Amino acid sequence: MSALPTNMTRRRFAQLIAAGGASVACAGVLSACGGNGADGSPSANDAGVKNQVIVAMNMNSEPAAGFDPFVSWGCGEHVHEPLIQSTLITTDANLEFVNDLATEYYCADDGMTWYFTIRDDAKFTDGEPLSASDVAFTINGIIESEAAEADLSMVEKAVATDDTHVEITMTKPYNALLYTLAVVGIVPEHAHGEDYGANPIGSGRYMLEQWDRGQQVILKANPDYYGEAPKMERVVVVFMEEDAALAAVRAGQVDIAYTSATYSDQTSEGYELFACETVDSRGISLPSIAAGQTKADGANEYPAGNDVTCDLTVRRAINYGVDRQAMIDNVLNGYGTPAYSVCDSSPWGSPDMKVETDVEAAKKLLDEAGWALGEDGIRSKDGVRAAFDMYYASDDSVRQALAAEFADQMKELGIEVSIKGASWDDIYPHEFATPILWGWGSNAPTELYELTYSKGWGNYACYDNAEIDSYLDEALAVPYIEDSYELFQKAQWDGTQGVAPQGAATWVWLANVDHLYFKRTGLEVAEQKPHPHGHGWSLVNNVDRWSWA
């Protein structure tokens, strides 16, 4: 099939984008079948293409290395179901584990070995049967791959004991392995090589029909899939900047397109705003140690500590004094929920993280701790002014607006926040010394672990508490994941200590940002599980169950 329909030239598409009022550097290429819209352009909603959907995703959603789980497909920072490949297990809308290739599994009492039984009716799209050896090959290949973004560092090796049984030996107990296995696509041992990312062979719901780099991906239903046949037989994903996606909606060229709260008040005939709940949290790290120290991040050694936020009273006052709902109303146009942690709605989230806005209580805390107001309205204590810089990603207009709103709110407390937009390359050297507005959130407890654990890669607050570490280690070590929830909750607040606002207050969380899309009327999107951080492939986790009314 050609990259562009015969009646849709690149010049015509550029004209449509311009007509939508967008200024774009690179317009995505739409590939569609069927009839024409009113202006002569293809319309995915015409009769004859009810088995197809066109989805606009942001440019960062395109997998640079292709569709290879040995690199980043389905895993890494933005996790999603790999679609082209099957997984051992998956998760449902309630984040409960559901079998896929596995028919059963269990963990040894010591947590050091996992046992999986594999179904015997799955085959790859080249006709070869999928067996336990392919599962072992995939897991071991990811362990050995320097480019792999799936974290299997806690796995020693995987061994196929016969065609339908796999044993995974651990280097340490780690029940969160299940969350990773839920997005690791199983590849064929006989057909995996350097070009696999561009020519993937899998056993999943879809096959790769076409990939035009920088433009679009087309998936078609796998006719030999062992599960229920996809209702949506063809999925076209176009990669676009946000303004181009909006223009494509106005031109009727896509069926569903990502957008942000900035554009949520826009309307287009035949479309409606579709909001998905998320665990995509915006929060600010608050360094908890005094300035003058350093902390390593890989091979880099960065300055650590902040002479204002190292004061526990300041961190607690910030948590009590911020008005999260005002941020949601003023910045997100109401499309979000107040955030109190990186895992509010998850089973491992703690209700003790929630704090009600109380500006007067925050001021009283600062008064009693000796942070006196100066003539300019900014507090100081022992010669230290209650003023600090705060960084945000300059290419994110929502974060910029959240940062500005936060700075305005802190003025009422007598705290001066100077916001600084920068690239991530420029932000990272400040990660341990300066408050930073981050975006986090996943459908696994691993981020809570890493943002809280003393040696976690995300411990930007430089928090170090051996007892809290022990809760976190024990949580990951129990054989049954349900038994970990209370331990993760204790790491947040055990009644006397933890990272909660009444405890160490190492972060101030602001909002869980709804993921917003312009959806064509009549497109029935199946129930979504909470979207993790990242506005991309998580939307189409269950695209096989979508349909047209």
N, C-alpha and C positions, 0 to 999 in steps of 0.2 A: 504493500500500500504506500502511496506517496505521502511525504511529510505534510503537504498542504493539499486540501481538496482542490479539484480542478477549477472551481469557481471562487477560490479564496487565495489571491496572490498576497505576497508579503506587503506590497504597496497598499492593497486594499485593507489589510489588517492594520497597518500603521495609520491609515486614514480613520479607521474605526476608533483606534486608541485616541487619536487627536480629537475626534469628535466627542469623546467622553471627557475631555478636559484634562487628560493625564499627560504628564511629561515623563517619558520613560527612556532609559538608556538602552534597554534590550527588551523587545516585545516577545512574549512567548508565542509559540506556534501552535495553533489549534488544529487538531486532526479530528474530523467528524465524518459520520456517514449518514445517509438518509436525505430527507428533503431540505428545502431552503426556507429561511425565515423571510419576513416581509421585505427585507432589504436585499434579498438575494444571497445572503450569507447562510452557512449551514446552521441549523438549529438542532441541538441534541434532544429537544423535547418533541420533535415531530413524530408522527406515527411511523413505525418502522424502525425506530431506534430506541424503543422503550427498554431494551435490554442493555443500554449503554449509559454511562454517566461521565461527564467531563468535570474534573476537579482542578481548581487553581490553587496551587501551593506556593509558598514563598521560595525564592531562589535558593536559600540555604537547605531546602528539603531534598534537593537532588543529591544522590549519593555519589560523591566524587569518584570513588573507586568502584562504582557499580554495585551489583546486587550480591556481594560476597560477604557472608557472615564472618569470614576470617579477617575482615577489615572492620566495617562499621555498619553493614546493612542490618537493620533491626535492633541495633544495640548502641552502646555508648551513651552520650549525654541525652539523646532523644530516643527513647526506646519505643518500639512498636512491633506488632506482629509482622513477620517477613513476607507473608502472602504467597510468594513464589515457592518458598520452602515450608515444610511442616516443622513443627516443634514437638518436643517430647510431651509437654503440657502447655496449657494456656490459662488465661484468667477470664472469668465472666464479668458481667456488668457490676457485680458486687465484689470483684477482686478475689473471688474464690477460685481455687485451682481446679481445672478441668482437664481430663486426659485428652491427648491428641494422638501422637504416635504411641505413647505409653498406654497400656491397658491397666497397669497397676504399678505402684512403686512404694518403697518404704526405706527407712533409714535404720542402721544399726543403733543399738542403745548407746554406744559410745560416740555416736555422731560422726564416725570416721569412714563409713562406707554407705553409699546409696545404691539401691538395687532397683532396676527398671525392667519391666517386661514389655516387649515391643510387639505391636500388632503385626500380623503376617500377611495383610492384604494390601499394603502400600507399595506403590512402585513409582519410579522416577519417570519423567516425561519422555525419556529415551527408551522406555519399555523395560528397563532393568528393575528387578525387585529391590526394595529398600530393606536392609537387614541391620542387625545390631552392630555389625562391623562398620557400617556407615555412621552410626551414632558415635561410636568410639573414635573413628577417624576425625569426625568434626570436632569433638571436644578436645582431643589431643592436638589437632591442628591449630585451634584457637590458642591453646596454651603456648604452643611453639611460635606462633606468629607475632612478630614484633609490632606489626601494624594493627593488631586486634584491639578493638575498643570494648568488647565484652570482657568483663573482669572474671576470669577463671583462675586467678592466681592462687586460690585456696585449694585447687584440685591438683592432686599428684598425677593421676592418670585415669583413663577410662579403658576398660577391657571388655570385649565381647566374649562371653563364655560359651555362647552358641548363637544361632541365627536370631533368636528372639530375646536374649537376655544380656544386659549390660551392667557392669559393676563400676561405680565411680569411687575411687579412693581419694580421700581428702588429706591435706597436710595439717588441717585443723578442723574441728567441728564448725560448720557454717551453714545453718539452715536457709539463709537467704539465697543459697545456690538456686533454689527453686524459682525465684523471681527472674534470675538470669536465664535459666533453661526455658522459661516461658516465652522468650523472644529470640533464642538462638536457633536459627534455621539449620536443618540437617542437610548436608550436601553429600553427593555421591562420591565415594572413594575412587571409583573407576573413572570419573569424569571431572575431577577438580584440578585445575591448573592455573597458570598465570592469567589466562584470558577468561576465567570463569565469571568474573564480575560483569563482563559485557555480554556473556553468553551463558546465563545461569540455567542449570538443569535442577529441577526440584521435584517435590511430590505434593506441593501445596495446592491451594484452591485456584491459583492463577499461573499462567505462563507469560514470559516476556515476549511480546509480539514485536515491539519496536522501541528503540531508544535513540532519540535525537538529542545529543548532548547539549545542555544549556537551554533546551526548549521543552521537550516532552518525553513522557514514557507512556507506552500503551501496553496494557495487560489484557489477556484474554483468558476465559475460563479453561481450566484443565479438564478435558473430557474424561480422563481416567482417574479423577480424584476419588478417593475412597469414601469420602464423606458426602454430605448432602450437596447436591449440585448448586453452584452459585445462581442466585436469581439475577444478579447483574452480571451479564456475560462478558462485558467489555468495560474496562476502566481506563480512561484517558486522563493522565495527570500532566498539566501544563505548569511550568515554573515561571512565576511572574513577580515583579515588584508590586507593592501594595496598590499603588495608584493605577498600574496597568490592570490589575485584577478587578478593580472597581470599574474601569472603563470596559473591560470584557463583559462584566455583568450588564452594564448599560447597553452594550451592543448585543446582548443575548447570546454570547458566544460560549459561556460556561454554565454549568448547572449548579455548582456550589463553589464559592470562592472565599478564602480567608480574608478577614478584615480586622480592624482594631476599633477600640472605643472611639477613636478620633473620627471615624467615618460612620459610627453607628446610627447617626440621625439621617443618613442618606437614604433615599428611597429609589427603587427602580421598578417599573411596571412588570408584574409577573414574578417578583422575587419578594422574599420575606427574610427578616433577620433571624438567624438560628443561633442560639446561645448554648454552649456546652459547659457544664461544671468542670472544674479542674482542681488539681493539686499543684497548680502553677503559681507559686507564692513569690511575692516581692517582699524582701526584707533587707534590713541594714545591719551589717556586722558592727559590733561595738568592742574594739580592742580593750581587754580587761587588765592589761599590765601597763606599767609606766614606760614612758619613752626611754630611748637609750639602749635598747636591746636589739637583738637580731633573731631571725627565724629562717630556717631553710625551707625552700620549696624546690624539691628535686636538686639540681645542681646549683641553683641560685640561692644566695643568702641576702635576705631583704631586711630593712629596718623593721622593728616591731615595737609596739606600745604607743600609747597616747596619754598625755598627762591630764586630759579632761575625762575621757571615757573610762580611764582606769579607776575612777572613783565610782564605787558601787551605787552610791546615792544618785549620781547623775544618770547612770544606766537605768535604774529603777524609775526615776522621775520621767525620763524619756518615754518609757513604756506606758506609764500611767497618763502622761500628758498628751499623747498623740491621739487624734480623733480619726480613727480608721474609716468610719462611715462617711465622714466629710470628704475624705480622699476618694472614696468610691463614687460618691455623688458628684464631686467637682471634677474629677479627672477621668473616671471610667464611665461616666454617664449612667451610673447605677449598675453596670455589668460586672459584678464581682461580689465577693463576700469578705468581711473582715478576716484577716489572718493573724493568728497568735503563735503559730509554729510553722514548720515546714511540712506538717502532716496532720492538720486539724481534723479532717474527716476520715482518717485511716484508723484501722483497728488498734494500731500502736500509738496513736495520738493521745495526749493527756488532756483531760478537761481542766487540769490545774494550770495550763498555759494561758487560759483565757483571762483577760483583765479588762475591766470596764474603764472607759475614759473618765478621768477625774483630775482636771487641771488644777483645782485648788489643792488637792492632796499632793500633787506633784510639786507645786510651789512650796508647800509646807515642808516636804522632805528636804528640799534644797535649802530653805531657810534654816531648818534645825541643824543641817550639816555644815552651816557656816558659809554657804554660797550666797554672798550679799549682792544685792542689786546696786549697780553703779549708776551714775547720772545719765549714761547713755542707754540705760535699760538692760544692760548685759551684766550678768553676775560675775563675781570673781571670788577666789578663795586662796589665801596664802600666796598672793601674787600671781596666781594662775587665772587667766580669763576663761570663762566658759564659752569658748569659741573653738570650732574645728572645721576643717574642710570635709566635704563628702563628695565622693566620685560617683558618677553614673555613666553608662554607655551612651556616648553622644549620638549614635545612630538610632536611638530608640526614643521617639517623641513622648511615649507614655511614661517612660522612666524619668525623662526630663521634667515632665509635669508633676509626677509624684515627688521628685526631689524638691521642686520649687514649693509645692504645697507643704511638705515636711518642714522645710526651712522657715516658712511663714508661721507654722504652728509652734515651732520651737521658740520663736521670738517672744511669744506670750509667756513662756516659762523663764525668759531671761537667758536663753542659750542662742548664741549666734552660729548659724550653719552656713558656710560658704560652699555653694554647690559648684562642681567642676565637671563638665562633660569632657570625655576623653575616649580614645580607642582602648580596647582591652590590653593591647601591648603596653600602653602607657599606664593603665590602671594597676596591672598585676604587681609592679614593684612597690605599690602602696598597700597591698592587701592586708598586711599585718599591723599597719601603723595608723591607718586612716579609715574611718567608716566608709563603706561602699554599699551602694544599692544593688543588690543581687537579685537574680531570678533563679529559683530552685523549685524542685518538686518532682517526685516520681511515685510510681505505684509499688514501691518497695521501701523498707525501712533503712536501706543502706545510706541514704542521704542524711537522715537523722543521726546515724552512727558517725558518719564522716564529719559532719558539722559540729559534733559534740565531743567526740573522742579526743583525748589529748594529742595523739599522733595522727589524727584524721587529716586527710588532704584538704578538708574544708574548714578546719578549725582556725578561721581568720580572727576570732576573738582571743586566741591564745589562752584558752581556758584549760586548766590542768587540775583534775580532781581524781585521785586514784579510786575512790569509792564509786564515783559515777562511771569511770572506765570499767570497773568490775561489773556493774549492771549491764553495760553494753556488751561486754565480752560474753557474759553468761547468756544474754538474750540470743546471741547468734549461735551459741553452743548447744542449746536444748534440741533434742531430736524432733520434737513436734513444734511446728512454727506457731501454733496457737498459744503455746506456753511461753512464748517470747514477749507477748504484748505487754503484760504487766511489768516486765523488767525494763522494756523500753520506756514505759510510762514513768517508772521510778527514776530513770536517768534524767527525766525532765523535772520531776519533783517527787521526792520520797517522803515529804512531810517536814523535812528540815533543810534539805539542800537539793540542788539541781539547777538547770539553766532557765527555769521559769522566771517570770518578771519579779516574783516575790523572793527569788533566789539570786542566782548569779546574773540574771538578765543580760546574757551575752549577745542577744540580738533584739532588735525591735522589728517585729513583723507587721506589715502594713495591710496587704490585700492579696486574696486569691483572685487572679484575673480570669474572668470568663473568656473562653475562646469563642470568637464570633465569626459567623459566616453569612454571606448572602446566599440564600438557597432558593432555587427555582420552585415556585408553587407546584405542588403535585409530586415532588420528589420525596419519598418516604425514607428517611434516614433511620436505621435501626437504633435501638437504645444504646447509648454510648456509655462506656465506663469512664470514670474521671480521667480527663486528659492530663498527662504529665507536662512538665515544662517543655516548651517547644511547640510551635504552631505548624505541624506538618502531618506526617503519615499516621499519627494516632487517630485522626479522624476516620480513616478508611480501614481500621482494624477489622471491622465487620461489614465491609462494603459488599460482600457476597450476599448479605441479607437485605440490602437496600432494594427498593422497588419504585416503580412509578404508579401513582394512583390512577 
